[in-house]
Amino acid sequence: MPQIVVCKSCGHTIYQGVELKSAEEVIQMVGGQCPKCGRRLAFSIEDVEIRSS
Ligand SMILES: [Zn+2]
């Protein structure tokens, strides 16, 4: 059951993996912005969407 974290702005999958990560960790991994649309992500769960599938 992988965890998927997507950018709320463009829907790009920022992180996908079996290891559960917090929104803050994932945002730090990509340097604080979405690699696709360049949107600055606050260190907040409000800028990303976390799904499990
Ligand atoms: Zn984006």
mmCIF file of the protein (N, C-alpha, C, O) and its ligand, coordinates in Angstrom:
data_MODEL
# 
_entry.id   MODEL 
# 
loop_
_entity.id 
_entity.type 
_entity.pdbx_number_of_molecules 
1 polymer     1 
2 non-polymer 1 
# 
_entity_poly.entity_id                      1 
_entity_poly.type                           'polypeptide(L)' 
_entity_poly.nstd_linkage                   no 
_entity_poly.nstd_monomer                   no 
_entity_poly.pdbx_seq_one_letter_code       MPQIVVCKSCGHTIYQGVELKSAEEVIQMVGGQCPKCGRRLAFSIEDVEIRSS 
_entity_poly.pdbx_seq_one_letter_code_can   MPQIVVCKSCGHTIYQGVELKSAEEVIQMVGGQCPKCGRRLAFSIEDVEIRSS 
_entity_poly.pdbx_strand_id                 A 
# 
loop_
_entity_poly_seq.entity_id 
_entity_poly_seq.num 
_entity_poly_seq.mon_id 
_entity_poly_seq.hetero 
1 1  MET n 
1 2  PRO n 
1 3  GLN n 
1 4  ILE n 
1 5  VAL n 
1 6  VAL n 
1 7  CYS n 
1 8  LYS n 
1 9  SER n 
1 10 CYS n 
1 11 GLY n 
1 12 HIS n 
1 13 THR n 
1 14 ILE n 
1 15 TYR n 
1 16 GLN n 
1 17 GLY n 
1 18 VAL n 
1 19 GLU n 
1 20 LEU n 
1 21 LYS n 
1 22 SER n 
1 23 ALA n 
1 24 GLU n 
1 25 GLU n 
1 26 VAL n 
1 27 ILE n 
1 28 GLN n 
1 29 MET n 
1 30 VAL n 
1 31 GLY n 
1 32 GLY n 
1 33 GLN n 
1 34 CYS n 
1 35 PRO n 
1 36 LYS n 
1 37 CYS n 
1 38 GLY n 
1 39 ARG n 
1 40 ARG n 
1 41 LEU n 
1 42 ALA n 
1 43 PHE n 
1 44 SER n 
1 45 ILE n 
1 46 GLU n 
1 47 ASP n 
1 48 VAL n 
1 49 GLU n 
1 50 ILE n 
1 51 ARG n 
1 52 SER n 
1 53 SER n 
# 
loop_
_struct_asym.id 
_struct_asym.entity_id 
A 1 
B 2 
# 
loop_
_chem_comp.id 
_chem_comp.type 
_chem_comp.mon_nstd_flag 
ALA 'L-peptide linking' y 
ARG 'L-peptide linking' y 
ASP 'L-peptide linking' y 
CYS 'L-peptide linking' y 
GLN 'L-peptide linking' y 
GLU 'L-peptide linking' y 
GLY 'peptide linking'   y 
HIS 'L-peptide linking' y 
ILE 'L-peptide linking' y 
LEU 'L-peptide linking' y 
LYS 'L-peptide linking' y 
MET 'L-peptide linking' y 
PHE 'L-peptide linking' y 
PRO 'L-peptide linking' y 
SER 'L-peptide linking' y 
THR 'L-peptide linking' y 
TYR 'L-peptide linking' y 
VAL 'L-peptide linking' y 
ZN  non-polymer         . 
# 
_pdbx_entity_nonpoly.entity_id   2 
_pdbx_entity_nonpoly.name        ? 
_pdbx_entity_nonpoly.comp_id     ZN 
# 
_pdbx_nonpoly_scheme.asym_id         B 
_pdbx_nonpoly_scheme.entity_id       2 
_pdbx_nonpoly_scheme.mon_id          ZN 
_pdbx_nonpoly_scheme.ndb_seq_num     1 
_pdbx_nonpoly_scheme.pdb_seq_num     101 
_pdbx_nonpoly_scheme.auth_seq_num    101 
_pdbx_nonpoly_scheme.pdb_mon_id      ZN 
_pdbx_nonpoly_scheme.auth_mon_id     ZN 
_pdbx_nonpoly_scheme.pdb_strand_id   A 
_pdbx_nonpoly_scheme.pdb_ins_code    . 
# 
loop_
_atom_site.group_PDB 
_atom_site.id 
_atom_site.type_symbol 
_atom_site.label_atom_id 
_atom_site.label_alt_id 
_atom_site.label_comp_id 
_atom_site.label_asym_id 
_atom_site.label_entity_id 
_atom_site.label_seq_id 
_atom_site.pdbx_PDB_ins_code 
_atom_site.Cartn_x 
_atom_site.Cartn_y 
_atom_site.Cartn_z 
_atom_site.occupancy 
_atom_site.B_iso_or_equiv 
_atom_site.pdbx_formal_charge 
_atom_site.auth_seq_id 
_atom_site.auth_comp_id 
_atom_site.auth_asym_id 
_atom_site.auth_atom_id 
_atom_site.pdbx_PDB_model_num 
ATOM   1   N  N  . MET A 1 1  ? 0.851  -1.203 0.000   1.00 0.00 ? 1   MET A N  1 
ATOM   2   C  CA . MET A 1 1  ? 0.000  0.000  0.000   1.00 0.00 ? 1   MET A CA 1 
ATOM   3   C  C  . MET A 1 1  ? 0.883  1.249  0.000   1.00 0.00 ? 1   MET A C  1 
ATOM   4   O  O  . MET A 1 1  ? 1.176  1.803  1.059   1.00 0.00 ? 1   MET A O  1 
ATOM   5   N  N  . PRO A 1 2  ? 1.306  1.690  -1.184  1.00 0.00 ? 2   PRO A N  1 
ATOM   6   C  CA . PRO A 1 2  ? 2.234  2.819  -1.213  1.00 0.00 ? 2   PRO A CA 1 
ATOM   7   C  C  . PRO A 1 2  ? 1.557  4.126  -0.840  1.00 0.00 ? 2   PRO A C  1 
ATOM   8   O  O  . PRO A 1 2  ? 0.353  4.316  -1.014  1.00 0.00 ? 2   PRO A O  1 
ATOM   9   N  N  . GLN A 1 3  ? 2.368  4.993  -0.333  1.00 0.00 ? 3   GLN A N  1 
ATOM   10  C  CA . GLN A 1 3  ? 1.907  6.346  -0.027  1.00 0.00 ? 3   GLN A CA 1 
ATOM   11  C  C  . GLN A 1 3  ? 2.209  7.235  -1.226  1.00 0.00 ? 3   GLN A C  1 
ATOM   12  O  O  . GLN A 1 3  ? 3.290  7.148  -1.809  1.00 0.00 ? 3   GLN A O  1 
ATOM   13  N  N  . ILE A 1 4  ? 1.275  8.076  -1.590  1.00 0.00 ? 4   ILE A N  1 
ATOM   14  C  CA . ILE A 1 4  ? 1.461  8.985  -2.709  1.00 0.00 ? 4   ILE A CA 1 
ATOM   15  C  C  . ILE A 1 4  ? 1.240  10.406 -2.206  1.00 0.00 ? 4   ILE A C  1 
ATOM   16  O  O  . ILE A 1 4  ? 0.237  10.706 -1.558  1.00 0.00 ? 4   ILE A O  1 
ATOM   17  N  N  . VAL A 1 5  ? 2.190  11.263 -2.516  1.00 0.00 ? 5   VAL A N  1 
ATOM   18  C  CA . VAL A 1 5  ? 2.058  12.670 -2.154  1.00 0.00 ? 5   VAL A CA 1 
ATOM   19  C  C  . VAL A 1 5  ? 2.050  13.473 -3.442  1.00 0.00 ? 5   VAL A C  1 
ATOM   20  O  O  . VAL A 1 5  ? 3.005  13.420 -4.217  1.00 0.00 ? 5   VAL A O  1 
ATOM   21  N  N  . VAL A 1 6  ? 0.985  14.209 -3.670  1.00 0.00 ? 6   VAL A N  1 
ATOM   22  C  CA . VAL A 1 6  ? 0.869  14.973 -4.905  1.00 0.00 ? 6   VAL A CA 1 
ATOM   23  C  C  . VAL A 1 6  ? 0.790  16.462 -4.618  1.00 0.00 ? 6   VAL A C  1 
ATOM   24  O  O  . VAL A 1 6  ? 0.321  16.888 -3.562  1.00 0.00 ? 6   VAL A O  1 
ATOM   25  N  N  . CYS A 1 7  ? 1.267  17.252 -5.596  1.00 0.00 ? 7   CYS A N  1 
ATOM   26  C  CA . CYS A 1 7  ? 1.156  18.711 -5.537  1.00 0.00 ? 7   CYS A CA 1 
ATOM   27  C  C  . CYS A 1 7  ? -0.306 19.084 -5.724  1.00 0.00 ? 7   CYS A C  1 
ATOM   28  O  O  . CYS A 1 7  ? -0.952 18.615 -6.662  1.00 0.00 ? 7   CYS A O  1 
ATOM   29  N  N  . LYS A 1 8  ? -0.821 19.904 -4.858  1.00 0.00 ? 8   LYS A N  1 
ATOM   30  C  CA . LYS A 1 8  ? -2.228 20.284 -4.978  1.00 0.00 ? 8   LYS A CA 1 
ATOM   31  C  C  . LYS A 1 8  ? -2.451 21.255 -6.125  1.00 0.00 ? 8   LYS A C  1 
ATOM   32  O  O  . LYS A 1 8  ? -3.575 21.431 -6.595  1.00 0.00 ? 8   LYS A O  1 
ATOM   33  N  N  . SER A 1 9  ? -1.376 21.881 -6.568  1.00 0.00 ? 9   SER A N  1 
ATOM   34  C  CA . SER A 1 9  ? -1.496 22.858 -7.634  1.00 0.00 ? 9   SER A CA 1 
ATOM   35  C  C  . SER A 1 9  ? -1.605 22.194 -9.004  1.00 0.00 ? 9   SER A C  1 
ATOM   36  O  O  . SER A 1 9  ? -2.490 22.536 -9.789  1.00 0.00 ? 9   SER A O  1 
ATOM   37  N  N  . CYS A 1 10 ? -0.705 21.237 -9.299  1.00 0.00 ? 10  CYS A N  1 
ATOM   38  C  CA . CYS A 1 10 ? -0.669 20.663 -10.645 1.00 0.00 ? 10  CYS A CA 1 
ATOM   39  C  C  . CYS A 1 10 ? -0.953 19.168 -10.665 1.00 0.00 ? 10  CYS A C  1 
ATOM   40  O  O  . CYS A 1 10 ? -1.128 18.586 -11.736 1.00 0.00 ? 10  CYS A O  1 
ATOM   41  N  N  . GLY A 1 11 ? -0.999 18.553 -9.518  1.00 0.00 ? 11  GLY A N  1 
ATOM   42  C  CA . GLY A 1 11 ? -1.291 17.130 -9.470  1.00 0.00 ? 11  GLY A CA 1 
ATOM   43  C  C  . GLY A 1 11 ? -0.092 16.225 -9.681  1.00 0.00 ? 11  GLY A C  1 
ATOM   44  O  O  . GLY A 1 11 ? -0.234 15.003 -9.735  1.00 0.00 ? 11  GLY A O  1 
ATOM   45  N  N  . HIS A 1 12 ? 1.093  16.819 -9.802  1.00 0.00 ? 12  HIS A N  1 
ATOM   46  C  CA . HIS A 1 12 ? 2.319  16.040 -9.979  1.00 0.00 ? 12  HIS A CA 1 
ATOM   47  C  C  . HIS A 1 12 ? 2.579  15.172 -8.743  1.00 0.00 ? 12  HIS A C  1 
ATOM   48  O  O  . HIS A 1 12 ? 2.416  15.614 -7.606  1.00 0.00 ? 12  HIS A O  1 
ATOM   49  N  N  . THR A 1 13 ? 2.982  13.942 -8.999  1.00 0.00 ? 13  THR A N  1 
ATOM   50  C  CA . THR A 1 13 ? 3.324  13.058 -7.893  1.00 0.00 ? 13  THR A CA 1 
ATOM   51  C  C  . THR A 1 13 ? 4.714  13.413 -7.386  1.00 0.00 ? 13  THR A C  1 
ATOM   52  O  O  . THR A 1 13 ? 5.712  13.177 -8.067  1.00 0.00 ? 13  THR A O  1 
ATOM   53  N  N  . ILE A 1 14 ? 4.770  13.966 -6.219  1.00 0.00 ? 14  ILE A N  1 
ATOM   54  C  CA . ILE A 1 14 ? 6.033  14.416 -5.643  1.00 0.00 ? 14  ILE A CA 1 
ATOM   55  C  C  . ILE A 1 14 ? 6.758  13.248 -4.993  1.00 0.00 ? 14  ILE A C  1 
ATOM   56  O  O  . ILE A 1 14 ? 7.981  13.141 -5.082  1.00 0.00 ? 14  ILE A O  1 
ATOM   57  N  N  . TYR A 1 15 ? 6.031  12.406 -4.365  1.00 0.00 ? 15  TYR A N  1 
ATOM   58  C  CA . TYR A 1 15 ? 6.641  11.253 -3.707  1.00 0.00 ? 15  TYR A CA 1 
ATOM   59  C  C  . TYR A 1 15 ? 5.702  10.060 -3.784  1.00 0.00 ? 15  TYR A C  1 
ATOM   60  O  O  . TYR A 1 15 ? 4.491  10.168 -3.586  1.00 0.00 ? 15  TYR A O  1 
ATOM   61  N  N  . GLN A 1 16 ? 6.305  8.935  -4.078  1.00 0.00 ? 16  GLN A N  1 
ATOM   62  C  CA . GLN A 1 16 ? 5.525  7.706  -4.066  1.00 0.00 ? 16  GLN A CA 1 
ATOM   63  C  C  . GLN A 1 16 ? 6.410  6.609  -3.507  1.00 0.00 ? 16  GLN A C  1 
ATOM   64  O  O  . GLN A 1 16 ? 7.518  6.398  -4.001  1.00 0.00 ? 16  GLN A O  1 
ATOM   65  N  N  . GLY A 1 17 ? 5.957  5.935  -2.523  1.00 0.00 ? 17  GLY A N  1 
ATOM   66  C  CA . GLY A 1 17 ? 6.770  4.873  -1.958  1.00 0.00 ? 17  GLY A CA 1 
ATOM   67  C  C  . GLY A 1 17 ? 6.061  4.183  -0.819  1.00 0.00 ? 17  GLY A C  1 
ATOM   68  O  O  . GLY A 1 17 ? 5.015  4.619  -0.338  1.00 0.00 ? 17  GLY A O  1 
ATOM   69  N  N  . VAL A 1 18 ? 6.660  3.104  -0.414  1.00 0.00 ? 18  VAL A N  1 
ATOM   70  C  CA . VAL A 1 18 ? 6.038  2.321  0.651   1.00 0.00 ? 18  VAL A CA 1 
ATOM   71  C  C  . VAL A 1 18 ? 6.395  2.872  2.024   1.00 0.00 ? 18  VAL A C  1 
ATOM   72  O  O  . VAL A 1 18 ? 5.735  2.586  3.023   1.00 0.00 ? 18  VAL A O  1 
ATOM   73  N  N  . GLU A 1 19 ? 7.469  3.678  2.045   1.00 0.00 ? 19  GLU A N  1 
ATOM   74  C  CA . GLU A 1 19 ? 7.889  4.243  3.314   1.00 0.00 ? 19  GLU A CA 1 
ATOM   75  C  C  . GLU A 1 19 ? 7.012  5.449  3.625   1.00 0.00 ? 19  GLU A C  1 
ATOM   76  O  O  . GLU A 1 19 ? 6.928  6.378  2.822   1.00 0.00 ? 19  GLU A O  1 
ATOM   77  N  N  . LEU A 1 20 ? 6.375  5.443  4.756   1.00 0.00 ? 20  LEU A N  1 
ATOM   78  C  CA . LEU A 1 20 ? 5.509  6.561  5.109   1.00 0.00 ? 20  LEU A CA 1 
ATOM   79  C  C  . LEU A 1 20 ? 6.339  7.774  5.485   1.00 0.00 ? 20  LEU A C  1 
ATOM   80  O  O  . LEU A 1 20 ? 7.234  7.698  6.328   1.00 0.00 ? 20  LEU A O  1 
ATOM   81  N  N  . LYS A 1 21 ? 6.030  8.888  4.851   1.00 0.00 ? 21  LYS A N  1 
ATOM   82  C  CA . LYS A 1 21 ? 6.733  10.124 5.157   1.00 0.00 ? 21  LYS A CA 1 
ATOM   83  C  C  . LYS A 1 21 ? 5.715  11.196 5.478   1.00 0.00 ? 21  LYS A C  1 
ATOM   84  O  O  . LYS A 1 21 ? 4.589  11.175 4.981   1.00 0.00 ? 21  LYS A O  1 
ATOM   85  N  N  . SER A 1 22 ? 6.121  12.123 6.307   1.00 0.00 ? 22  SER A N  1 
ATOM   86  C  CA . SER A 1 22 ? 5.233  13.248 6.593   1.00 0.00 ? 22  SER A CA 1 
ATOM   87  C  C  . SER A 1 22 ? 5.314  14.243 5.448   1.00 0.00 ? 22  SER A C  1 
ATOM   88  O  O  . SER A 1 22 ? 6.267  14.227 4.669   1.00 0.00 ? 22  SER A O  1 
ATOM   89  N  N  . ALA A 1 23 ? 4.330  15.096 5.350   1.00 0.00 ? 23  ALA A N  1 
ATOM   90  C  CA . ALA A 1 23 ? 4.339  16.142 4.315   1.00 0.00 ? 23  ALA A CA 1 
ATOM   91  C  C  . ALA A 1 23 ? 5.609  16.985 4.425   1.00 0.00 ? 23  ALA A C  1 
ATOM   92  O  O  . ALA A 1 23 ? 6.200  17.356 3.411   1.00 0.00 ? 23  ALA A O  1 
ATOM   93  N  N  . GLU A 1 24 ? 6.018  17.278 5.624   1.00 0.00 ? 24  GLU A N  1 
ATOM   94  C  CA . GLU A 1 24 ? 7.211  18.092 5.838   1.00 0.00 ? 24  GLU A CA 1 
ATOM   95  C  C  . GLU A 1 24 ? 8.450  17.410 5.262   1.00 0.00 ? 24  GLU A C  1 
ATOM   96  O  O  . GLU A 1 24 ? 9.276  18.065 4.627   1.00 0.00 ? 24  GLU A O  1 
ATOM   97  N  N  . GLU A 1 25 ? 8.586  16.125 5.474   1.00 0.00 ? 25  GLU A N  1 
ATOM   98  C  CA . GLU A 1 25 ? 9.740  15.381 4.962   1.00 0.00 ? 25  GLU A CA 1 
ATOM   99  C  C  . GLU A 1 25 ? 9.774  15.399 3.439   1.00 0.00 ? 25  GLU A C  1 
ATOM   100 O  O  . GLU A 1 25 ? 10.822 15.612 2.829   1.00 0.00 ? 25  GLU A O  1 
ATOM   101 N  N  . VAL A 1 26 ? 8.617  15.174 2.840   1.00 0.00 ? 26  VAL A N  1 
ATOM   102 C  CA . VAL A 1 26 ? 8.538  15.127 1.386   1.00 0.00 ? 26  VAL A CA 1 
ATOM   103 C  C  . VAL A 1 26 ? 8.859  16.500 0.795   1.00 0.00 ? 26  VAL A C  1 
ATOM   104 O  O  . VAL A 1 26 ? 9.578  16.594 -0.200  1.00 0.00 ? 26  VAL A O  1 
ATOM   105 N  N  . ILE A 1 27 ? 8.343  17.537 1.388   1.00 0.00 ? 27  ILE A N  1 
ATOM   106 C  CA . ILE A 1 27 ? 8.601  18.897 0.906   1.00 0.00 ? 27  ILE A CA 1 
ATOM   107 C  C  . ILE A 1 27 ? 10.090 19.221 1.029   1.00 0.00 ? 27  ILE A C  1 
ATOM   108 O  O  . ILE A 1 27 ? 10.656 19.864 0.145   1.00 0.00 ? 27  ILE A O  1 
ATOM   109 N  N  . GLN A 1 28 ? 10.708 18.795 2.083   1.00 0.00 ? 28  GLN A N  1 
ATOM   110 C  CA . GLN A 1 28 ? 12.144 19.004 2.238   1.00 0.00 ? 28  GLN A CA 1 
ATOM   111 C  C  . GLN A 1 28 ? 12.922 18.249 1.170   1.00 0.00 ? 28  GLN A C  1 
ATOM   112 O  O  . GLN A 1 28 ? 13.916 18.756 0.651   1.00 0.00 ? 28  GLN A O  1 
ATOM   113 N  N  . MET A 1 29 ? 12.482 17.051 0.842   1.00 0.00 ? 29  MET A N  1 
ATOM   114 C  CA . MET A 1 29 ? 13.162 16.231 -0.158  1.00 0.00 ? 29  MET A CA 1 
ATOM   115 C  C  . MET A 1 29 ? 13.233 16.927 -1.515  1.00 0.00 ? 29  MET A C  1 
ATOM   116 O  O  . MET A 1 29 ? 14.219 16.772 -2.235  1.00 0.00 ? 29  MET A O  1 
ATOM   117 N  N  . VAL A 1 30 ? 12.210 17.684 -1.870  1.00 0.00 ? 30  VAL A N  1 
ATOM   118 C  CA . VAL A 1 30 ? 12.178 18.347 -3.175  1.00 0.00 ? 30  VAL A CA 1 
ATOM   119 C  C  . VAL A 1 30 ? 12.617 19.800 -3.074  1.00 0.00 ? 30  VAL A C  1 
ATOM   120 O  O  . VAL A 1 30 ? 12.434 20.573 -4.014  1.00 0.00 ? 30  VAL A O  1 
ATOM   121 N  N  . GLY A 1 31 ? 13.188 20.168 -1.954  1.00 0.00 ? 31  GLY A N  1 
ATOM   122 C  CA . GLY A 1 31 ? 13.755 21.505 -1.824  1.00 0.00 ? 31  GLY A CA 1 
ATOM   123 C  C  . GLY A 1 31 ? 12.725 22.598 -1.641  1.00 0.00 ? 31  GLY A C  1 
ATOM   124 O  O  . GLY A 1 31 ? 13.013 23.769 -1.884  1.00 0.00 ? 31  GLY A O  1 
ATOM   125 N  N  . GLY A 1 32 ? 11.535 22.235 -1.219  1.00 0.00 ? 32  GLY A N  1 
ATOM   126 C  CA . GLY A 1 32 ? 10.548 23.251 -0.876  1.00 0.00 ? 32  GLY A CA 1 
ATOM   127 C  C  . GLY A 1 32 ? 9.708  23.732 -2.040  1.00 0.00 ? 32  GLY A C  1 
ATOM   128 O  O  . GLY A 1 32 ? 8.910  24.656 -1.891  1.00 0.00 ? 32  GLY A O  1 
ATOM   129 N  N  . GLN A 1 33 ? 9.881  23.108 -3.210  1.00 0.00 ? 33  GLN A N  1 
ATOM   130 C  CA . GLN A 1 33 ? 8.973  23.484 -4.299  1.00 0.00 ? 33  GLN A CA 1 
ATOM   131 C  C  . GLN A 1 33 ? 8.675  22.292 -5.179  1.00 0.00 ? 33  GLN A C  1 
ATOM   132 O  O  . GLN A 1 33 ? 9.439  21.329 -5.247  1.00 0.00 ? 33  GLN A O  1 
ATOM   133 N  N  . CYS A 1 34 ? 7.549  22.385 -5.845  1.00 0.00 ? 34  CYS A N  1 
ATOM   134 C  CA . CYS A 1 34 ? 7.145  21.310 -6.735  1.00 0.00 ? 34  CYS A CA 1 
ATOM   135 C  C  . CYS A 1 34 ? 8.104  21.247 -7.916  1.00 0.00 ? 34  CYS A C  1 
ATOM   136 O  O  . CYS A 1 34 ? 8.345  22.268 -8.561  1.00 0.00 ? 34  CYS A O  1 
ATOM   137 N  N  . PRO A 1 35 ? 8.665  20.061 -8.220  1.00 0.00 ? 35  PRO A N  1 
ATOM   138 C  CA . PRO A 1 35 ? 9.620  19.958 -9.326  1.00 0.00 ? 35  PRO A CA 1 
ATOM   139 C  C  . PRO A 1 35 ? 8.980  20.178 -10.691 1.00 0.00 ? 35  PRO A C  1 
ATOM   140 O  O  . PRO A 1 35 ? 9.691  20.426 -11.665 1.00 0.00 ? 35  PRO A O  1 
ATOM   141 N  N  . LYS A 1 36 ? 7.693  20.096 -10.783 1.00 0.00 ? 36  LYS A N  1 
ATOM   142 C  CA . LYS A 1 36 ? 7.043  20.260 -12.070 1.00 0.00 ? 36  LYS A CA 1 
ATOM   143 C  C  . LYS A 1 36 ? 6.554  21.692 -12.303 1.00 0.00 ? 36  LYS A C  1 
ATOM   144 O  O  . LYS A 1 36 ? 6.942  22.324 -13.286 1.00 0.00 ? 36  LYS A O  1 
ATOM   145 N  N  . CYS A 1 37 ? 5.717  22.200 -11.418 1.00 0.00 ? 37  CYS A N  1 
ATOM   146 C  CA . CYS A 1 37 ? 5.128  23.520 -11.651 1.00 0.00 ? 37  CYS A CA 1 
ATOM   147 C  C  . CYS A 1 37 ? 5.876  24.621 -10.917 1.00 0.00 ? 37  CYS A C  1 
ATOM   148 O  O  . CYS A 1 37 ? 5.608  25.804 -11.128 1.00 0.00 ? 37  CYS A O  1 
ATOM   149 N  N  . GLY A 1 38 ? 6.806  24.242 -10.062 1.00 0.00 ? 38  GLY A N  1 
ATOM   150 C  CA . GLY A 1 38 ? 7.613  25.248 -9.391  1.00 0.00 ? 38  GLY A CA 1 
ATOM   151 C  C  . GLY A 1 38 ? 6.925  25.959 -8.251  1.00 0.00 ? 38  GLY A C  1 
ATOM   152 O  O  . GLY A 1 38 ? 7.473  26.894 -7.667  1.00 0.00 ? 38  GLY A O  1 
ATOM   153 N  N  . ARG A 1 39 ? 5.738  25.521 -7.939  1.00 0.00 ? 39  ARG A N  1 
ATOM   154 C  CA . ARG A 1 39 ? 5.031  26.148 -6.831  1.00 0.00 ? 39  ARG A CA 1 
ATOM   155 C  C  . ARG A 1 39 ? 5.806  25.966 -5.526  1.00 0.00 ? 39  ARG A C  1 
ATOM   156 O  O  . ARG A 1 39 ? 6.231  24.861 -5.189  1.00 0.00 ? 39  ARG A O  1 
ATOM   157 N  N  . ARG A 1 40 ? 5.975  27.039 -4.821  1.00 0.00 ? 40  ARG A N  1 
ATOM   158 C  CA . ARG A 1 40 ? 6.617  26.940 -3.513  1.00 0.00 ? 40  ARG A CA 1 
ATOM   159 C  C  . ARG A 1 40 ? 5.669  26.248 -2.548  1.00 0.00 ? 40  ARG A C  1 
ATOM   160 O  O  . ARG A 1 40 ? 4.503  26.618 -2.410  1.00 0.00 ? 40  ARG A O  1 
ATOM   161 N  N  . LEU A 1 41 ? 6.191  25.261 -1.906  1.00 0.00 ? 41  LEU A N  1 
ATOM   162 C  CA . LEU A 1 41 ? 5.376  24.508 -0.968  1.00 0.00 ? 41  LEU A CA 1 
ATOM   163 C  C  . LEU A 1 41 ? 5.737  24.948 0.438   1.00 0.00 ? 41  LEU A C  1 
ATOM   164 O  O  . LEU A 1 41 ? 6.896  24.888 0.847   1.00 0.00 ? 41  LEU A O  1 
ATOM   165 N  N  . ALA A 1 42 ? 4.765  25.374 1.140   1.00 0.00 ? 42  ALA A N  1 
ATOM   166 C  CA . ALA A 1 42 ? 4.999  25.681 2.541   1.00 0.00 ? 42  ALA A CA 1 
ATOM   167 C  C  . ALA A 1 42 ? 5.225  24.363 3.272   1.00 0.00 ? 42  ALA A C  1 
ATOM   168 O  O  . ALA A 1 42 ? 4.838  23.300 2.787   1.00 0.00 ? 42  ALA A O  1 
ATOM   169 N  N  . PHE A 1 43 ? 5.827  24.439 4.393   1.00 0.00 ? 43  PHE A N  1 
ATOM   170 C  CA . PHE A 1 43 ? 6.056  23.219 5.147   1.00 0.00 ? 43  PHE A CA 1 
ATOM   171 C  C  . PHE A 1 43 ? 4.776  22.855 5.877   1.00 0.00 ? 43  PHE A C  1 
ATOM   172 O  O  . PHE A 1 43 ? 4.690  22.828 7.105   1.00 0.00 ? 43  PHE A O  1 
ATOM   173 N  N  . SER A 1 44 ? 3.817  22.585 5.064   1.00 0.00 ? 44  SER A N  1 
ATOM   174 C  CA . SER A 1 44 ? 2.487  22.385 5.595   1.00 0.00 ? 44  SER A CA 1 
ATOM   175 C  C  . SER A 1 44 ? 1.765  21.331 4.781   1.00 0.00 ? 44  SER A C  1 
ATOM   176 O  O  . SER A 1 44 ? 1.988  21.190 3.578   1.00 0.00 ? 44  SER A O  1 
ATOM   177 N  N  . ILE A 1 45 ? 0.934  20.626 5.425   1.00 0.00 ? 45  ILE A N  1 
ATOM   178 C  CA . ILE A 1 45 ? 0.150  19.593 4.762   1.00 0.00 ? 45  ILE A CA 1 
ATOM   179 C  C  . ILE A 1 45 ? -0.870 20.209 3.809   1.00 0.00 ? 45  ILE A C  1 
ATOM   180 O  O  . ILE A 1 45 ? -1.449 19.507 2.979   1.00 0.00 ? 45  ILE A O  1 
ATOM   181 N  N  . GLU A 1 46 ? -1.090 21.505 3.922   1.00 0.00 ? 46  GLU A N  1 
ATOM   182 C  CA . GLU A 1 46 ? -2.126 22.127 3.097   1.00 0.00 ? 46  GLU A CA 1 
ATOM   183 C  C  . GLU A 1 46 ? -1.731 22.274 1.634   1.00 0.00 ? 46  GLU A C  1 
ATOM   184 O  O  . GLU A 1 46 ? -2.600 22.469 0.785   1.00 0.00 ? 46  GLU A O  1 
ATOM   185 N  N  . ASP A 1 47 ? -0.441 22.186 1.320   1.00 0.00 ? 47  ASP A N  1 
ATOM   186 C  CA . ASP A 1 47 ? 0.019  22.360 -0.055  1.00 0.00 ? 47  ASP A CA 1 
ATOM   187 C  C  . ASP A 1 47 ? 0.178  21.048 -0.805  1.00 0.00 ? 47  ASP A C  1 
ATOM   188 O  O  . ASP A 1 47 ? 0.408  21.054 -2.014  1.00 0.00 ? 47  ASP A O  1 
ATOM   189 N  N  . VAL A 1 48 ? 0.062  19.952 -0.125  1.00 0.00 ? 48  VAL A N  1 
ATOM   190 C  CA . VAL A 1 48 ? 0.180  18.662 -0.773  1.00 0.00 ? 48  VAL A CA 1 
ATOM   191 C  C  . VAL A 1 48 ? -0.987 17.783 -0.345  1.00 0.00 ? 48  VAL A C  1 
ATOM   192 O  O  . VAL A 1 48 ? -1.672 18.045 0.643   1.00 0.00 ? 48  VAL A O  1 
ATOM   193 N  N  . GLU A 1 49 ? -1.176 16.757 -1.113  1.00 0.00 ? 49  GLU A N  1 
ATOM   194 C  CA . GLU A 1 49 ? -2.225 15.823 -0.770  1.00 0.00 ? 49  GLU A CA 1 
ATOM   195 C  C  . GLU A 1 49 ? -1.592 14.465 -0.584  1.00 0.00 ? 49  GLU A C  1 
ATOM   196 O  O  . GLU A 1 49 ? -0.821 14.010 -1.430  1.00 0.00 ? 49  GLU A O  1 
ATOM   197 N  N  . ILE A 1 50 ? -1.905 13.832 0.491   1.00 0.00 ? 50  ILE A N  1 
ATOM   198 C  CA . ILE A 1 50 ? -1.344 12.521 0.772   1.00 0.00 ? 50  ILE A CA 1 
ATOM   199 C  C  . ILE A 1 50 ? -2.439 11.469 0.582   1.00 0.00 ? 50  ILE A C  1 
ATOM   200 O  O  . ILE A 1 50 ? -3.520 11.535 1.167   1.00 0.00 ? 50  ILE A O  1 
ATOM   201 N  N  . ARG A 1 51 ? -2.106 10.515 -0.252  1.00 0.00 ? 51  ARG A N  1 
ATOM   202 C  CA . ARG A 1 51 ? -3.063 9.458  -0.535  1.00 0.00 ? 51  ARG A CA 1 
ATOM   203 C  C  . ARG A 1 51 ? -2.409 8.123  -0.259  1.00 0.00 ? 51  ARG A C  1 
ATOM   204 O  O  . ARG A 1 51 ? -1.183 8.005  -0.266  1.00 0.00 ? 51  ARG A O  1 
ATOM   205 N  N  . SER A 1 52 ? -3.194 7.164  -0.027  1.00 0.00 ? 52  SER A N  1 
ATOM   206 C  CA . SER A 1 52 ? -2.661 5.809  -0.061  1.00 0.00 ? 52  SER A CA 1 
ATOM   207 C  C  . SER A 1 52 ? -3.535 5.035  -1.018  1.00 0.00 ? 52  SER A C  1 
ATOM   208 O  O  . SER A 1 52 ? -4.743 5.254  -1.104  1.00 0.00 ? 52  SER A O  1 
ATOM   209 N  N  . SER A 1 53 ? -2.909 4.133  -1.732  1.00 0.00 ? 53  SER A N  1 
ATOM   210 C  CA . SER A 1 53 ? -3.667 3.387  -2.736  1.00 0.00 ? 53  SER A CA 1 
ATOM   211 C  C  . SER A 1 53 ? -3.447 1.900  -2.535  1.00 0.00 ? 53  SER A C  1 
ATOM   212 O  O  . SER A 1 53 ? -3.998 1.089  -3.279  1.00 0.00 ? 53  SER A O  1 
HETATM 213 ZN ZN . ZN  B 2 .  ? 3.051  21.269 -8.854  1.00 0.00 2 101 ZN  A ZN 1 
# 
